[in-house]
Amino acid sequence: MTAKAEAYNSATAGKFRDAVRAQHAITASMERKVLAWLAARTPASISPDHLTALGFLAQFLAGVCYALARWTSVGLIGAVIFIGLNWLGDSLDGTLARYRMRLRPRYGFYADHMIDSFGAAFLMTGLAVSDYLHWQVAAAMLIAFLLLSIETYLTAYTLSDFRLSHGFFGPTEIRILLAIGTVALLFSPRVHMFGWSLLLFDIGGVVAAAVMAAITLFAALRHTRRLYDEERLE
């Protein structure tokens, strides 16, 4: 390593430029108020790490419940409960850290989003096993989610713009739709369209995968153009 490189590494070691968080989802304003209320009333014995662990465990158990739903509809009820607990843990951990001024930006960013990736894999695996969703659709949703996640994280790194929502939809809206859809499965797992009997979650899954893929493609093209213009070689 050259002396110049060593000097640069020494000067930048430990520094972290936190990205600007953008959250414009439908429920964002109300959610912030609810989370602030909960953070102020969370017992001191509960730390942000405890909530992060709760969010991860709940998402894993939601996947387990979907898998169990192949044999019993009780699994669907369990999935809805754990989706709610996943929201609590995944959403409140950062708010609690900010409320208590116990921020660890690099650790929090890395741990939260690695957990989200593993959690999504567990959830989609459970749905694929459930018989309420074809495994091909579950795989398409997982791939689309991971591609969108990669684009989001790269944008946060290169442009310091961390989008927690796209348009009016964010993680909370997705959880709400998933919970509503899961309750609907208890009554009618299939819908009839144009003379076809289709799985409700297949329709929702195809739409979700297509929307995430479109958002990813549009964002990738827009951000590539922006970065090219900002670092244009003369």
C-alpha positions as CSV (number, residue, x, y, z in Angstrom):
1,M,0.0,0.0,0.0
2,T,1.3,3.4,-0.9
3,A,1.9,6.2,1.7
4,K,-0.9,8.2,0.0
5,A,-3.3,5.3,0.4
6,E,-2.3,4.7,4.0
7,A,-2.8,8.4,4.8
8,Y,-6.3,8.3,3.1
9,N,-7.3,5.1,5.0
10,S,-6.1,6.7,8.3
11,A,-8.0,9.9,7.7
12,T,-11.2,8.1,6.8
13,A,-11.1,5.2,9.3
14,G,-14.2,5.1,11.5
15,K,-16.0,7.7,9.4
16,F,-19.4,6.9,8.1
17,R,-21.7,9.1,6.0
18,D,-25.2,8.2,7.0
19,A,-27.6,8.3,4.1
20,V,-30.7,10.6,4.1
21,R,-33.7,8.5,4.9
22,A,-36.7,9.0,2.6
23,Q,-40.1,7.5,3.8
24,H,-43.2,8.7,1.9
25,A,-45.4,5.7,2.3
26,I,-49.1,6.0,3.0
27,T,-48.8,5.0,6.7
28,A,-45.5,6.8,7.3
29,S,-46.8,9.8,9.3
30,M,-49.0,7.7,11.5
31,E,-46.4,5.0,11.9
32,R,-43.8,7.6,13.1
33,K,-46.2,8.8,15.8
34,V,-47.0,5.3,17.0
35,L,-43.3,4.2,17.1
36,A,-42.4,7.4,19.0
37,W,-45.1,6.6,21.5
38,L,-43.9,3.0,21.9
39,A,-40.2,4.0,22.2
40,A,-41.0,6.4,25.1
41,R,-42.8,3.6,26.9
42,T,-40.4,0.7,26.2
43,P,-38.9,-0.7,29.4
44,A,-35.2,0.1,29.9
45,S,-34.4,-3.6,30.0
46,I,-35.4,-3.9,26.3
47,S,-32.7,-2.8,23.9
48,P,-32.8,-2.1,20.2
49,D,-30.9,-5.4,19.7
50,H,-33.7,-7.3,21.5
51,L,-36.2,-5.8,19.0
52,T,-34.1,-6.6,16.0
53,A,-33.9,-10.2,17.2
54,L,-37.7,-10.2,17.8
55,G,-38.3,-9.0,14.2
56,F,-36.0,-11.7,12.8
57,L,-37.5,-14.5,14.9
58,A,-41.0,-13.4,14.0
59,Q,-40.3,-13.4,10.3
60,F,-38.8,-16.8,10.5
61,L,-41.8,-18.1,12.5
62,A,-44.2,-16.5,10.0
63,G,-42.5,-18.6,7.3
64,V,-42.8,-21.7,9.6
65,C,-46.5,-21.0,10.0
66,Y,-47.1,-20.6,6.3
67,A,-45.4,-24.0,5.8
68,L,-47.7,-25.5,8.5
69,A,-50.7,-24.0,6.7
70,R,-50.2,-26.8,4.2
71,W,-51.8,-29.1,6.8
72,T,-53.8,-26.8,9.1
73,S,-55.4,-23.4,8.6
74,V,-54.2,-22.5,12.2
75,G,-50.9,-21.8,10.5
76,L,-52.4,-18.9,8.6
77,I,-53.6,-17.3,11.9
78,G,-50.1,-17.8,13.3
79,A,-48.6,-16.1,10.3
80,V,-50.7,-13.0,10.7
81,I,-49.6,-12.7,14.4
82,F,-46.0,-13.1,13.5
83,I,-46.2,-10.6,10.7
84,G,-47.4,-8.1,13.3
85,L,-44.6,-9.0,15.6
86,N,-42.1,-8.6,12.8
87,W,-43.4,-5.1,12.2
88,L,-43.0,-4.3,15.9
89,G,-39.4,-5.5,16.1
90,D,-38.2,-4.4,12.7
91,S,-39.7,-0.9,12.9
92,L,-39.2,0.0,16.6
93,D,-35.5,-1.0,16.9
94,G,-34.2,2.0,15.0
95,T,-36.7,4.4,16.6
96,L,-35.7,3.2,20.1
97,A,-32.0,3.7,19.3
98,R,-32.7,7.2,18.1
99,Y,-34.9,8.0,21.1
100,R,-32.2,6.8,23.5
101,M,-29.4,8.4,21.5
102,R,-27.7,5.0,21.2
103,L,-27.1,5.0,17.5
104,R,-24.7,2.7,15.8
105,P,-25.2,3.6,12.1
106,R,-22.9,1.1,10.4
107,Y,-23.9,-1.8,12.6
108,G,-27.6,-1.0,12.5
109,F,-27.6,-0.6,8.7
110,Y,-25.7,-3.8,8.1
111,A,-27.4,-6.0,10.7
112,D,-30.9,-4.9,9.9
113,H,-30.7,-5.4,6.1
114,M,-28.8,-8.7,6.3
115,I,-31.6,-9.9,8.6
116,D,-34.2,-8.6,6.2
117,S,-32.6,-10.7,3.4
118,F,-32.5,-13.9,5.4
119,G,-36.0,-13.2,6.7
120,A,-37.4,-12.8,3.2
121,A,-35.9,-16.1,2.2
122,F,-37.5,-17.9,5.2
123,L,-40.8,-16.2,4.5
124,M,-40.9,-17.1,0.8
125,T,-39.8,-20.7,1.5
126,G,-42.7,-21.1,3.9
127,L,-45.1,-19.7,1.3
128,A,-43.7,-22.0,-1.3
129,V,-44.3,-25.0,0.9
130,S,-47.8,-23.8,2.0
131,D,-49.7,-24.9,-1.2
132,Y,-51.2,-21.4,-1.2
133,L,-48.5,-20.2,-3.6
134,H,-46.6,-21.9,-6.4
135,W,-42.9,-22.2,-5.6
136,Q,-42.1,-20.5,-9.0
137,V,-44.0,-17.4,-8.0
138,A,-42.4,-17.4,-4.5
139,A,-38.9,-17.6,-6.2
140,A,-39.8,-14.8,-8.5
141,M,-40.9,-12.6,-5.6
142,L,-37.7,-13.4,-3.6
143,I,-35.5,-12.6,-6.6
144,A,-37.3,-9.3,-7.3
145,F,-37.1,-8.4,-3.6
146,L,-33.4,-9.1,-3.4
147,L,-32.7,-7.1,-6.6
148,L,-34.6,-4.2,-5.3
149,S,-32.8,-4.4,-2.0
150,I,-29.4,-4.4,-3.8
151,E,-30.4,-1.3,-5.8
152,T,-31.6,0.4,-2.6
153,Y,-28.4,-0.3,-0.7
154,L,-26.1,0.7,-3.6
155,T,-28.0,4.0,-3.9
156,A,-27.6,4.6,-0.2
157,Y,-23.8,4.0,-0.5
158,T,-23.2,6.0,-3.8
159,L,-25.8,8.8,-3.5
160,S,-26.5,8.9,0.3
161,D,-30.2,8.5,-0.5
162,F,-31.8,5.7,1.4
163,R,-35.3,5.1,0.3
164,L,-37.5,3.2,2.8
165,S,-40.4,3.4,0.5
166,H,-41.1,3.5,-3.3
167,G,-44.0,5.6,-4.2
168,F,-46.7,5.2,-1.6
169,F,-45.7,1.7,-0.5
170,G,-43.1,0.7,2.0
171,P,-42.4,-2.4,4.2
172,T,-45.4,-1.6,6.5
173,E,-47.9,-1.4,3.6
174,I,-46.5,-4.7,2.3
175,R,-47.0,-6.3,5.7
176,I,-50.6,-5.0,5.9
177,L,-51.4,-6.3,2.4
178,L,-49.8,-9.7,3.3
179,A,-51.8,-9.9,6.5
180,I,-55.1,-9.0,4.8
181,G,-54.4,-11.5,2.0
182,T,-53.6,-14.2,4.6
183,V,-56.9,-13.7,6.4
184,A,-58.6,-13.9,3.0
185,L,-57.0,-17.3,2.5
186,L,-59.0,-18.6,5.4
187,F,-62.2,-18.0,3.5
188,S,-61.3,-18.4,-0.2
189,P,-57.7,-19.3,-1.3
190,R,-58.8,-19.2,-5.0
191,V,-60.3,-16.6,-7.2
192,H,-62.1,-17.1,-10.5
193,M,-61.0,-14.9,-13.4
194,F,-61.9,-15.3,-17.1
195,G,-63.0,-18.9,-16.6
196,W,-59.8,-19.8,-14.7
197,S,-59.5,-20.9,-11.0
198,L,-56.3,-19.2,-9.8
199,L,-54.6,-19.1,-6.4
200,L,-55.2,-15.7,-4.8
201,F,-51.5,-15.5,-3.7
202,D,-50.3,-16.4,-7.2
203,I,-52.1,-13.4,-8.6
204,G,-50.8,-11.1,-5.8
205,G,-47.3,-12.6,-6.1
206,V,-47.0,-12.1,-9.8
207,V,-48.2,-8.5,-9.5
208,A,-45.7,-7.9,-6.6
209,A,-42.8,-9.4,-8.4
210,A,-43.6,-7.4,-11.6
211,V,-43.9,-4.2,-9.7
212,M,-40.6,-4.7,-7.7
213,A,-38.8,-5.6,-11.0
214,A,-40.1,-2.5,-12.7
215,I,-39.2,-0.2,-9.8
216,T,-35.7,-1.8,-9.7
217,L,-35.2,-1.3,-13.5
218,F,-36.4,2.3,-13.5
219,A,-34.3,3.2,-10.5
220,A,-31.2,1.5,-11.8
221,L,-31.4,3.4,-15.1
222,R,-32.1,6.7,-13.4
223,H,-29.3,6.3,-10.9
224,T,-26.8,5.1,-13.4
225,R,-27.5,8.2,-15.6
226,R,-27.2,10.5,-12.6
227,L,-23.9,8.9,-11.4
228,Y,-22.5,9.0,-15.0
229,D,-23.3,12.7,-15.2
230,E,-21.9,13.5,-11.8
231,E,-18.6,11.7,-12.6
232,R,-18.4,12.5,-16.3
233,L,-14.9,12.4,-17.6
234,E,-13.8,15.4,-19.6
